[in-house]
Amino acid sequence: MANFAKSQVPRFSVDVYQNEFLPEGGREVSAIVTVTATGGGTSGGAPLSGVSASPSGVPFPTASAAVVIMVDCSGSMDYPPQKMRNARDATAAAIETLRDGTEFAVVAGTHTARQIYPESGGLAVADASTRAEARNALRKLSAGGGTAIGTWLRLADELFAGARARIRHGILLTDGRNEHESPAELHGALETVAARFTCDARGVGTDWEVKEVTGIASALLGTADIVADPAHLAADFTAMMESAMGKEVADVSLRLWTPVGVEIVFVKQVAPTVEDITARRTEAGPRAGDYPTGSWGDESRDYHICVRVPEAGIGQEMLAARASLIVPATGGTPEVLSQGLVRAVWTDDLASSTAISPQVAHYTGQAELAQVIQQGLDARKSGDIDGATAKLGRAVQLAEASGNADTAKLLSKVVDVVDAATGTVRLKAKVADADEMTLETRSTKTVRVKK
């Protein structure tokens, strides 16, 4: 059983990649902001407690994580019967992966939400004894009832409210559609809990709705994936829990400050997945706004920032935006972990002003790749063969050009590729549900730009 502790919190760095040169009259500035956290991770030993120091020496809390596992126990989980058994085994594997000191609970989800462990309510603290108790309690996970995911999330939120840890993470498994509450009720639950915990969502089998599961993960800054074969659940749950246990700093935000006259066009995470976070801005003082990024361990993510600057003459230059990593700190004053600058310089040198940053070009293509896959699959479902062929052909072309081999492989299960370089494809006459759902679920996964 997992018995390891935090070594130290990661240090953050911010690197900005852009072509800062604009032609006369040019106004749109794009930049890729790479955020890297290093030096965190876990090591053997007993859990550390208290607070850890940020790079500037200001302390901020990094208490052990809190985790709530939400397991679908609707009637369909008994068809076939091994699906429920696999879900119990997967939950047991996740519990085994918990670090000592982690607060945790298990929730059975149907048309209502019921706490399975700890029976007394609240959260248990992981150690050899509580892990054993939780494994025994999993016998109570049995199939029967409907599906109302919003109720599961609200119960998880109530449980997290009593947690001491700042890192609060959910794992949610479902095998069907959210049929026992309205879309508005699920949306309301997601809006309520969005800023309170992150959540990974998984669909098992092929009878669930991709947009529901990916929408839950997107709203809660987590990952989404398909586990087509229930036998693979234990490995997936273990990997998710290992990732959660590797998080060291919670509630990190990307803060953008812009000068007077500069408008933010969009802010998108573009690696490891495409996620538009423009609408998630919360104001943070004059001309500044915070965009949530969730919890971090040792990892790197890329963000595409696009701003519109006022017109200026040849030879002029300006700071177009300042990107900072912000984390709450003890005492209430946010701590700046690192920052980078986005610049604009007007020039009459045509070669300079028309060059496209390789990083910007790459992730623009990756964002288009995610979009055309969704559009192509939607067209295919609606019977628009020509539209589906055109969009999925473009997706094949973009995947080939960017070296996104994983997505190219998934596309090859939906279309026959005649010429990848030109995007010439034919739709397959028959496509397995699992293959189509896997492509849709993983369509936003990107590859890093080649250095």
FINUTI-801734 format. One record per residue (C-alpha): x, y negated, z negated; residue in three letters; residue number from 1. Coordinates in Angstrom, 1 decimal. Example, Ala and Ser with C-alpha at 12.3 -4.5 7.8 and 13.67 -1.06 7.14 Angstrom:
(rec (12.3,4.5,-7.8),"ALA",1)
(rec (13.7,1.1,-7.1),"SER",2)
END
This chain:
(rec (0.0,0.0,0.0),"MET",1)
(rec (1.0,-3.4,0.9),"ALA",2)
(rec (3.0,-5.0,-1.9),"ASN",3)
(rec (4.8,-8.0,-0.4),"PHE",4)
(rec (5.0,-11.7,-1.0),"ALA",5)
(rec (5.5,-14.9,0.7),"LYS",6)
(rec (9.2,-15.9,1.1),"SER",7)
(rec (8.6,-19.5,2.0),"GLN",8)
(rec (6.3,-21.7,4.0),"VAL",9)
(rec (7.3,-22.2,7.7),"PRO",10)
(rec (8.8,-25.4,9.0),"ARG",11)
(rec (7.1,-27.1,11.8),"PHE",12)
(rec (8.5,-28.6,14.9),"SER",13)
(rec (6.8,-30.6,17.7),"VAL",14)
(rec (8.2,-30.7,21.3),"ASP",15)
(rec (6.6,-32.8,24.0),"VAL",16)
(rec (6.8,-31.9,27.7),"TYR",17)
(rec (5.6,-34.4,30.3),"GLN",18)
(rec (6.4,-36.5,33.3),"ASN",19)
(rec (6.1,-39.9,31.8),"GLU",20)
(rec (6.4,-41.8,35.1),"PHE",21)
(rec (3.3,-43.3,36.6),"LEU",22)
(rec (2.8,-45.2,39.9),"PRO",23)
(rec (1.6,-48.8,40.0),"GLU",24)
(rec (-2.1,-48.6,38.9),"GLY",25)
(rec (-1.6,-45.1,37.4),"GLY",26)
(rec (-3.6,-44.5,34.2),"ARG",27)
(rec (-3.7,-40.8,33.4),"GLU",28)
(rec (-1.0,-39.3,31.3),"VAL",29)
(rec (-0.8,-35.5,30.6),"SER",30)
(rec (1.6,-33.8,28.2),"ALA",31)
(rec (2.1,-30.3,26.8),"ILE",32)
(rec (2.7,-30.4,23.0),"VAL",33)
(rec (4.4,-27.3,21.7),"THR",34)
(rec (4.0,-26.7,18.0),"VAL",35)
(rec (6.3,-24.1,16.5),"THR",36)
(rec (6.3,-22.8,12.9),"ALA",37)
(rec (9.4,-20.9,11.8),"THR",38)
(rec (10.9,-19.6,8.6),"GLY",39)
(rec (7.8,-18.3,6.9),"GLY",40)
(rec (6.7,-14.7,6.9),"GLY",41)
(rec (6.6,-12.2,4.1),"THR",42)
(rec (9.0,-10.0,2.2),"SER",43)
(rec (8.8,-7.3,-0.4),"GLY",44)
(rec (8.1,-8.1,-4.0),"GLY",45)
(rec (5.4,-9.4,-6.2),"ALA",46)
(rec (3.2,-12.3,-5.0),"PRO",47)
(rec (4.4,-15.8,-5.6),"LEU",48)
(rec (2.1,-18.3,-7.2),"SER",49)
(rec (1.8,-22.0,-7.5),"GLY",50)
(rec (2.7,-24.4,-4.7),"VAL",51)
(rec (5.4,-24.6,-2.1),"SER",52)
(rec (7.3,-27.6,-0.8),"ALA",53)
(rec (6.8,-29.1,2.6),"SER",54)
(rec (9.8,-30.1,4.7),"PRO",55)
(rec (9.9,-33.5,3.1),"SER",56)
(rec (9.7,-32.0,-0.4),"GLY",57)
(rec (6.1,-32.9,-1.0),"VAL",58)
(rec (4.3,-29.9,-2.5),"PRO",59)
(rec (1.2,-28.4,-0.9),"PHE",60)
(rec (-0.7,-25.3,-2.0),"PRO",61)
(rec (0.1,-22.0,-0.4),"THR",62)
(rec (-1.8,-19.6,-2.6),"ALA",63)
(rec (-2.5,-16.0,-1.6),"SER",64)
(rec (-5.1,-15.5,1.1),"ALA",65)
(rec (-8.8,-14.7,0.6),"ALA",66)
(rec (-10.4,-12.3,3.0),"VAL",67)
(rec (-14.0,-11.2,3.6),"VAL",68)
(rec (-14.6,-8.2,5.9),"ILE",69)
(rec (-18.1,-8.2,7.5),"MET",70)
(rec (-19.1,-4.8,8.9),"VAL",71)
(rec (-22.2,-4.3,11.2),"ASP",72)
(rec (-24.4,-1.7,9.6),"CYS",73)
(rec (-27.4,-2.1,11.9),"SER",74)
(rec (-29.2,1.1,13.1),"GLY",75)
(rec (-27.2,1.2,16.4),"SER",76)
(rec (-24.0,1.8,14.5),"MET",77)
(rec (-25.2,5.4,14.1),"ASP",78)
(rec (-25.3,6.0,17.8),"TYR",79)
(rec (-23.0,7.9,18.2),"PRO",80)
(rec (-22.5,8.8,14.5),"PRO",81)
(rec (-18.7,8.5,14.6),"GLN",82)
(rec (-19.0,4.8,15.2),"LYS",83)
(rec (-20.1,4.1,11.6),"MET",84)
(rec (-17.4,6.6,10.4),"ARG",85)
(rec (-14.8,4.8,12.5),"ASN",86)
(rec (-15.9,1.4,11.1),"ALA",87)
(rec (-15.5,2.7,7.5),"ARG",88)
(rec (-12.0,4.1,8.4),"ASP",89)
(rec (-11.1,0.8,10.0),"ALA",90)
(rec (-12.2,-1.2,6.9),"THR",91)
(rec (-10.3,1.1,4.7),"ALA",92)
(rec (-7.2,0.6,6.8),"ALA",93)
(rec (-7.6,-3.2,6.6),"ALA",94)
(rec (-7.9,-3.0,2.8),"ILE",95)
(rec (-4.7,-0.9,2.6),"GLU",96)
(rec (-3.0,-3.8,4.5),"THR",97)
(rec (-4.0,-6.4,1.9),"LEU",98)
(rec (-1.1,-8.1,0.1),"ARG",99)
(rec (-1.2,-7.8,-3.7),"ASP",100)
(rec (-2.9,-10.9,-5.1),"GLY",101)
(rec (-5.2,-11.4,-2.1),"THR",102)
(rec (-8.8,-12.1,-3.0),"GLU",103)
(rec (-11.2,-10.0,-1.0),"PHE",104)
(rec (-14.7,-8.6,-0.5),"ALA",105)
(rec (-16.6,-6.3,1.8),"VAL",106)
(rec (-20.0,-7.2,3.2),"VAL",107)
(rec (-22.5,-4.9,5.0),"ALA",108)
(rec (-24.3,-6.8,7.7),"GLY",109)
(rec (-27.8,-6.0,9.0),"THR",110)
(rec (-30.8,-8.3,9.3),"HIS",111)
(rec (-29.6,-9.4,5.9),"THR",112)
(rec (-26.2,-9.5,4.3),"ALA",113)
(rec (-25.3,-7.3,1.3),"ARG",114)
(rec (-22.1,-7.3,-0.7),"GLN",115)
(rec (-20.6,-3.8,-0.9),"ILE",116)
(rec (-17.5,-4.6,-2.9),"TYR",117)
(rec (-16.9,-5.8,-5.6),"PRO",118)
(rec (-20.3,-4.7,-6.9),"GLU",119)
(rec (-20.2,-7.4,-9.6),"SER",120)
(rec (-20.2,-10.2,-6.9),"GLY",121)
(rec (-17.4,-12.7,-6.2),"GLY",122)
(rec (-14.0,-11.7,-5.0),"LEU",123)
(rec (-11.7,-8.9,-6.2),"ALA",124)
(rec (-7.9,-9.4,-6.4),"VAL",125)
(rec (-6.0,-6.8,-4.4),"ALA",126)
(rec (-3.8,-4.3,-6.3),"ASP",127)
(rec (-3.6,-0.5,-6.3),"ALA",128)
(rec (-6.7,-0.2,-8.5),"SER",129)
(rec (-9.0,-2.6,-6.6),"THR",130)
(rec (-7.9,-1.2,-3.3),"ARG",131)
(rec (-8.9,2.3,-4.5),"ALA",132)
(rec (-12.2,1.1,-5.8),"GLU",133)
(rec (-13.0,-0.7,-2.5),"ALA",134)
(rec (-12.2,2.5,-0.5),"ARG",135)
(rec (-14.6,4.4,-2.7),"ASN",136)
(rec (-17.3,1.7,-2.2),"ALA",137)
(rec (-17.1,2.1,1.6),"LEU",138)
(rec (-19.3,5.2,1.3),"ARG",139)
(rec (-22.1,2.7,0.9),"LYS",140)
(rec (-21.6,1.5,4.4),"LEU",141)
(rec (-24.4,3.2,6.3),"SER",142)
(rec (-26.4,2.4,9.4),"ALA",143)
(rec (-30.0,1.1,9.3),"GLY",144)
(rec (-31.6,-2.2,10.0),"GLY",145)
(rec (-31.3,-5.1,12.5),"GLY",146)
(rec (-28.6,-7.8,13.3),"THR",147)
(rec (-28.6,-11.3,11.9),"ALA",148)
(rec (-25.0,-12.5,12.0),"ILE",149)
(rec (-25.7,-15.9,10.6),"GLY",150)
(rec (-26.7,-14.3,7.3),"THR",151)
(rec (-23.3,-12.4,7.1),"TRP",152)
(rec (-21.4,-15.6,7.7),"LEU",153)
(rec (-23.4,-17.5,5.0),"ARG",154)
(rec (-22.7,-14.8,2.4),"LEU",155)
(rec (-19.0,-14.9,3.3),"ALA",156)
(rec (-19.1,-18.7,2.8),"ASP",157)
(rec (-20.6,-18.2,-0.6),"GLU",158)
(rec (-17.9,-15.8,-1.6),"LEU",159)
(rec (-15.1,-18.0,-0.2),"PHE",160)
(rec (-16.5,-20.9,-2.3),"ALA",161)
(rec (-15.2,-19.1,-5.4),"GLY",162)
(rec (-11.8,-18.4,-4.0),"ALA",163)
(rec (-8.6,-19.9,-5.4),"ARG",164)
(rec (-6.7,-19.5,-2.1),"ALA",165)
(rec (-6.6,-22.1,0.6),"ARG",166)
(rec (-6.1,-19.5,3.3),"ILE",167)
(rec (-9.6,-18.1,3.8),"ARG",168)
(rec (-10.2,-15.6,6.6),"HIS",169)
(rec (-13.0,-13.4,7.8),"GLY",170)
(rec (-13.1,-10.3,9.9),"ILE",171)
(rec (-16.4,-9.6,11.6),"LEU",172)
(rec (-17.4,-6.4,13.5),"LEU",173)
(rec (-20.6,-6.0,15.5),"THR",174)
(rec (-21.8,-3.5,18.0),"ASP",175)
(rec (-25.0,-5.2,19.2),"GLY",176)
(rec (-26.7,-8.4,20.0),"ARG",177)
(rec (-27.8,-10.9,17.4),"ASN",178)
(rec (-31.5,-10.0,17.8),"GLU",179)
(rec (-32.9,-10.7,14.4),"HIS",180)
(rec (-32.3,-14.5,14.2),"GLU",181)
(rec (-32.6,-17.2,16.8),"SER",182)
(rec (-29.5,-18.7,18.6),"PRO",183)
(rec (-30.2,-21.9,16.7),"ALA",184)
(rec (-30.0,-20.1,13.3),"GLU",185)
(rec (-26.6,-18.6,14.3),"LEU",186)
(rec (-25.4,-21.9,15.6),"HIS",187)
(rec (-26.5,-23.6,12.3),"GLY",188)
(rec (-24.6,-21.0,10.3),"ALA",189)
(rec (-21.5,-21.6,12.4),"LEU",190)
(rec (-21.7,-25.3,12.0),"GLU",191)
(rec (-22.1,-24.9,8.2),"THR",192)
(rec (-19.1,-22.7,7.7),"VAL",193)
(rec (-16.8,-23.9,10.5),"ALA",194)
(rec (-14.5,-26.1,8.3),"ALA",195)
(rec (-14.5,-23.6,5.4),"ARG",196)
(rec (-12.9,-20.4,6.8),"PHE",197)
(rec (-11.4,-18.9,9.9),"THR",198)
(rec (-12.7,-15.6,11.4),"CYS",199)
(rec (-11.7,-12.9,13.9),"ASP",200)
(rec (-14.6,-11.3,15.7),"ALA",201)
(rec (-14.7,-7.9,17.3),"ARG",202)
(rec (-17.3,-6.2,19.5),"GLY",203)
(rec (-17.2,-2.4,19.4),"VAL",204)
(rec (-18.7,-0.3,22.2),"GLY",205)
(rec (-20.4,-2.1,25.1),"THR",206)
(rec (-23.8,-3.1,23.9),"ASP",207)
(rec (-22.9,-6.4,22.4),"TRP",208)
(rec (-23.0,-9.9,23.9),"GLU",209)
(rec (-19.6,-11.3,24.9),"VAL",210)
(rec (-20.5,-14.9,24.6),"LYS",211)
(rec (-21.9,-14.4,21.1),"GLU",212)
(rec (-18.7,-12.8,19.8),"VAL",213)
(rec (-16.3,-15.2,21.6),"THR",214)
(rec (-18.5,-18.1,20.4),"GLY",215)
(rec (-18.2,-17.0,16.8),"ILE",216)
(rec (-14.4,-16.7,17.1),"ALA",217)
(rec (-14.1,-20.0,18.9),"SER",218)
(rec (-16.2,-21.9,16.4),"ALA",219)
(rec (-14.2,-20.4,13.5),"LEU",220)
(rec (-10.7,-20.7,15.0),"LEU",221)
(rec (-10.2,-17.0,15.2),"GLY",222)
(rec (-9.6,-14.3,17.9),"THR",223)
(rec (-12.1,-12.3,19.8),"ALA",224)
(rec (-11.7,-8.9,21.4),"ASP",225)
(rec (-13.4,-5.8,22.5),"ILE",226)
(rec (-12.8,-2.4,21.0),"VAL",227)
(rec (-14.5,-0.2,23.6),"ALA",228)
(rec (-13.6,3.0,21.9),"ASP",229)
(rec (-14.6,3.1,18.2),"PRO",230)
(rec (-11.6,5.4,17.6),"ALA",231)
(rec (-9.3,2.4,18.1),"HIS",232)
(rec (-10.9,0.3,15.4),"LEU",233)
(rec (-8.5,1.3,12.6),"ALA",234)
(rec (-5.5,0.1,14.6),"ALA",235)
(rec (-7.2,-3.1,15.6),"ASP",236)
(rec (-8.4,-3.9,12.0),"PHE",237)
(rec (-4.9,-3.2,10.7),"THR",238)
(rec (-3.4,-5.6,13.2),"ALA",239)
(rec (-5.9,-8.3,12.4),"MET",240)
(rec (-5.2,-8.0,8.7),"MET",241)
(rec (-1.4,-8.0,9.2),"GLU",242)
(rec (-1.9,-11.3,11.1),"SER",243)
(rec (-4.0,-12.7,8.3),"ALA",244)
(rec (-1.4,-11.7,5.7),"MET",245)
(rec (1.2,-13.5,7.7),"GLY",246)
(rec (-0.5,-16.9,7.4),"LYS",247)
(rec (1.4,-19.3,5.1),"GLU",248)
(rec (-0.2,-22.7,5.5),"VAL",249)
(rec (-3.9,-23.5,5.7),"ALA",250)
(rec (-5.9,-26.3,7.2),"ASP",251)
(rec (-3.3,-27.6,9.6),"VAL",252)
(rec (-4.5,-30.4,11.9),"SER",253)
(rec (-3.1,-31.9,15.1),"LEU",254)
(rec (-3.5,-35.7,14.5),"ARG",255)
(rec (-3.4,-38.0,17.6),"LEU",256)
(rec (-2.8,-41.7,17.2),"TRP",257)
(rec (-3.3,-43.9,20.2),"THR",258)
(rec (-2.6,-47.6,20.7),"PRO",259)
(rec (-5.4,-50.1,21.5),"VAL",260)
(rec (-6.8,-49.5,24.9),"GLY",261)
(rec (-5.9,-45.9,25.2),"VAL",262)
(rec (-8.7,-43.3,25.6),"GLU",263)
(rec (-8.3,-39.6,24.9),"ILE",264)
(rec (-9.6,-37.6,27.9),"VAL",265)
(rec (-9.2,-34.2,26.4),"PHE",266)
(rec (-7.3,-32.1,23.9),"VAL",267)
(rec (-7.0,-28.3,24.6),"LYS",268)
(rec (-5.1,-25.5,23.1),"GLN",269)
(rec (-3.6,-23.7,26.1),"VAL",270)
(rec (-1.5,-20.9,24.5),"ALA",271)
(rec (-1.9,-18.3,23.3),"PRO",272)
(rec (-5.5,-18.8,24.5),"THR",273)
(rec (-7.4,-21.6,26.2),"VAL",274)
(rec (-9.7,-23.5,23.7),"GLU",275)
(rec (-11.1,-27.0,24.3),"ASP",276)
(rec (-11.0,-28.7,20.9),"ILE",277)
(rec (-11.8,-32.3,22.2),"THR",278)
(rec (-15.2,-32.3,20.5),"ALA",279)
(rec (-13.8,-31.1,17.1),"ARG",280)
(rec (-12.2,-34.5,16.4),"ARG",281)
(rec (-12.7,-36.0,13.0),"THR",282)
(rec (-11.7,-39.6,12.5),"GLU",283)
(rec (-8.6,-40.2,10.4),"ALA",284)
(rec (-8.1,-44.0,10.2),"GLY",285)
(rec (-7.7,-46.7,12.8),"PRO",286)
(rec (-7.2,-45.2,16.3),"ARG",287)
(rec (-6.4,-41.7,14.8),"ALA",288)
(rec (-8.2,-38.5,14.9),"GLY",289)
(rec (-7.6,-35.0,13.6),"ASP",290)
(rec (-8.2,-31.8,15.6),"TYR",291)
(rec (-8.3,-28.6,13.5),"PRO",292)
(rec (-5.9,-25.8,14.3),"THR",293)
(rec (-6.5,-23.4,11.3),"GLY",294)
(rec (-3.9,-21.5,9.5),"SER",295)
(rec (-0.3,-20.8,10.5),"TRP",296)
(rec (2.5,-18.3,9.9),"GLY",297)
(rec (5.5,-17.8,12.1),"ASP",298)
(rec (4.1,-18.6,15.5),"GLU",299)
(rec (4.0,-21.1,18.4),"SER",300)
(rec (1.1,-22.7,20.1),"ARG",301)
(rec (0.8,-25.1,23.1),"ASP",302)
(rec (-1.7,-28.0,23.4),"TYR",303)
(rec (-2.5,-30.0,26.5),"HIS",304)
(rec (-3.2,-33.6,25.7),"ILE",305)
(rec (-4.5,-36.0,28.4),"CYS",306)
(rec (-5.0,-39.7,27.8),"VAL",307)
(rec (-6.0,-42.7,29.9),"ARG",308)
(rec (-3.9,-45.8,29.4),"VAL",309)
(rec (-4.5,-49.4,30.5),"PRO",310)
(rec (-3.0,-50.5,33.8),"GLU",311)
(rec (0.4,-52.0,33.7),"ALA",312)
(rec (3.0,-53.3,36.1),"GLY",313)
(rec (6.2,-51.7,37.5),"ILE",314)
(rec (8.9,-51.5,34.9),"GLY",315)
(rec (6.6,-51.6,31.9),"GLN",316)
(rec (6.5,-48.7,29.4),"GLU",317)
(rec (4.4,-47.9,26.4),"MET",318)
(rec (3.7,-45.3,23.7),"LEU",319)
(rec (0.6,-43.5,25.0),"ALA",320)
(rec (0.0,-41.3,22.0),"ALA",321)
(rec (1.7,-39.9,18.9),"ARG",322)
(rec (1.0,-36.3,18.0),"ALA",323)
(rec (1.6,-35.3,14.4),"SER",324)
(rec (1.0,-32.0,12.4),"LEU",325)
(rec (-0.9,-32.8,9.2),"ILE",326)
(rec (-1.6,-30.6,6.2),"VAL",327)
(rec (-3.5,-31.4,3.0),"PRO",328)
(rec (-1.1,-31.9,0.1),"ALA",329)
(rec (-1.4,-31.9,-3.7),"THR",330)
(rec (-2.6,-35.4,-4.7),"GLY",331)
(rec (-4.8,-35.8,-1.7),"GLY",332)
(rec (-2.4,-37.6,0.6),"THR",333)
(rec (-1.9,-35.7,3.9),"PRO",334)
(rec (1.6,-34.5,4.6),"GLU",335)
(rec (3.1,-35.1,8.1),"VAL",336)
(rec (5.0,-31.9,8.9),"LEU",337)
(rec (6.4,-33.0,12.3),"SER",338)
(rec (5.5,-35.3,15.2),"GLN",339)
(rec (6.2,-36.0,18.9),"GLY",340)
(rec (5.6,-39.0,21.2),"LEU",341)
(rec (3.8,-39.2,24.5),"VAL",342)
(rec (5.1,-42.0,26.8),"ARG",343)
(rec (4.0,-43.8,29.9),"ALA",344)
(rec (6.5,-45.6,32.2),"VAL",345)
(rec (5.4,-47.3,35.4),"TRP",346)
(rec (7.8,-47.0,38.4),"THR",347)
(rec (7.9,-47.6,42.1),"ASP",348)
(rec (10.1,-44.5,42.6),"ASP",349)
(rec (7.7,-42.2,44.5),"LEU",350)
(rec (9.7,-39.0,43.6),"ALA",351)
(rec (9.5,-39.8,39.9),"SER",352)
(rec (5.9,-40.8,39.8),"SER",353)
(rec (4.6,-37.8,41.9),"THR",354)
(rec (6.5,-35.1,40.1),"ALA",355)
(rec (4.4,-32.8,38.0),"ILE",356)
(rec (5.8,-31.4,34.7),"SER",357)
(rec (6.2,-27.6,35.1),"PRO",358)
(rec (4.6,-27.1,31.7),"GLN",359)
(rec (1.6,-29.3,32.6),"VAL",360)
(rec (1.2,-27.6,36.0),"ALA",361)
(rec (1.5,-24.1,34.5),"HIS",362)
(rec (-1.2,-24.6,31.8),"TYR",363)
(rec (-3.5,-26.5,34.2),"THR",364)
(rec (-3.4,-23.3,36.2),"GLY",365)
(rec (-4.0,-21.1,33.2),"GLN",366)
(rec (-7.0,-23.2,32.2),"ALA",367)
(rec (-8.4,-22.9,35.7),"GLU",368)
(rec (-7.8,-19.2,35.6),"LEU",369)
(rec (-10.0,-18.8,32.5),"ALA",370)
(rec (-12.7,-20.9,34.1),"GLN",371)
(rec (-12.9,-19.1,37.4),"VAL",372)
(rec (-13.0,-15.7,35.8),"ILE",373)
(rec (-16.0,-16.8,33.8),"GLN",374)
(rec (-17.6,-18.4,36.8),"GLN",375)
(rec (-16.9,-15.3,38.9),"GLY",376)
(rec (-18.4,-12.9,36.4),"LEU",377)
(rec (-21.5,-15.0,36.0),"ASP",378)
(rec (-21.9,-15.1,39.8),"ALA",379)
(rec (-21.5,-11.4,40.0),"ARG",380)
(rec (-24.2,-10.8,37.3),"LYS",381)
(rec (-26.6,-13.1,39.1),"SER",382)
(rec (-26.1,-11.3,42.4),"GLY",383)
(rec (-24.1,-14.0,44.1),"ASP",384)
(rec (-21.6,-11.8,45.9),"ILE",385)
(rec (-19.9,-14.5,48.0),"ASP",386)
(rec (-19.5,-16.8,45.0),"GLY",387)
(rec (-18.2,-14.0,42.8),"ALA",388)
(rec (-15.7,-12.9,45.5),"THR",389)
(rec (-14.4,-16.5,45.9),"ALA",390)
(rec (-14.0,-17.2,42.2),"LYS",391)
(rec (-12.5,-13.9,41.3),"LEU",392)
(rec (-10.2,-14.1,44.4),"GLY",393)
(rec (-9.0,-17.5,43.1),"ARG",394)
(rec (-8.4,-15.9,39.7),"ALA",395)
(rec (-6.3,-13.1,41.2),"VAL",396)
(rec (-4.2,-15.8,43.0),"GLN",397)
(rec (-3.7,-17.8,39.9),"LEU",398)
(rec (-2.8,-14.8,37.8),"ALA",399)
(rec (-0.2,-13.7,40.4),"GLU",400)
(rec (1.3,-17.2,40.7),"ALA",401)
(rec (1.7,-17.6,36.9),"SER",402)
(rec (2.9,-14.1,36.2),"GLY",403)
(rec (-0.1,-13.3,34.0),"ASN",404)
(rec (0.2,-9.6,34.5),"ALA",405)
(rec (-2.3,-8.6,31.8),"ASP",406)
(rec (-5.1,-10.6,33.3),"THR",407)
(rec (-4.1,-9.4,36.8),"ALA",408)
(rec (-4.5,-5.8,35.6),"LYS",409)
(rec (-7.9,-6.5,34.1),"LEU",410)
(rec (-9.0,-8.2,37.4),"LEU",411)
(rec (-7.9,-5.2,39.4),"SER",412)
(rec (-10.6,-3.1,37.6),"LYS",413)
(rec (-13.3,-5.5,38.9),"VAL",414)
(rec (-12.1,-6.3,42.4),"VAL",415)
(rec (-10.0,-4.5,45.0),"ASP",416)
(rec (-7.0,-6.8,45.7),"VAL",417)
(rec (-6.2,-7.1,49.4),"VAL",418)
(rec (-3.6,-9.9,49.1),"ASP",419)
(rec (-2.9,-11.4,45.6),"ALA",420)
(rec (-0.9,-14.3,47.0),"ALA",421)
(rec (-3.8,-15.6,49.0),"THR",422)
(rec (-6.5,-14.5,46.6),"GLY",423)
(rec (-8.1,-12.1,49.2),"THR",424)
(rec (-10.3,-9.6,47.3),"VAL",425)
(rec (-13.3,-7.4,47.6),"ARG",426)
(rec (-15.8,-6.8,44.8),"LEU",427)
(rec (-15.8,-3.2,43.6),"LYS",428)
(rec (-19.2,-1.5,44.1),"ALA",429)
(rec (-19.1,0.0,40.6),"LYS",430)
(rec (-17.5,-1.5,37.6),"VAL",431)
(rec (-17.5,0.1,34.1),"ALA",432)
(rec (-19.2,-2.1,31.5),"ASP",433)
(rec (-16.1,-1.8,29.3),"ALA",434)
(rec (-13.9,-3.1,32.1),"ASP",435)
(rec (-16.1,-6.1,32.9),"GLU",436)
(rec (-16.5,-7.0,29.2),"MET",437)
(rec (-12.8,-6.7,28.6),"THR",438)
(rec (-12.0,-9.1,31.4),"LEU",439)
(rec (-14.6,-11.6,30.1),"GLU",440)
(rec (-13.6,-11.3,26.5),"THR",441)
(rec (-9.9,-11.7,27.3),"ARG",442)
(rec (-10.2,-14.3,30.1),"SER",443)
(rec (-8.9,-17.1,27.9),"THR",444)
(rec (-5.6,-15.4,27.1),"LYS",445)
(rec (-2.7,-17.1,28.7),"THR",446)
(rec (1.0,-16.5,29.3),"VAL",447)
(rec (3.7,-19.0,28.1),"ARG",448)
(rec (5.3,-21.2,30.7),"VAL",449)
(rec (8.5,-19.7,32.1),"LYS",450)
(rec (11.5,-21.5,30.7),"LYS",451)
END
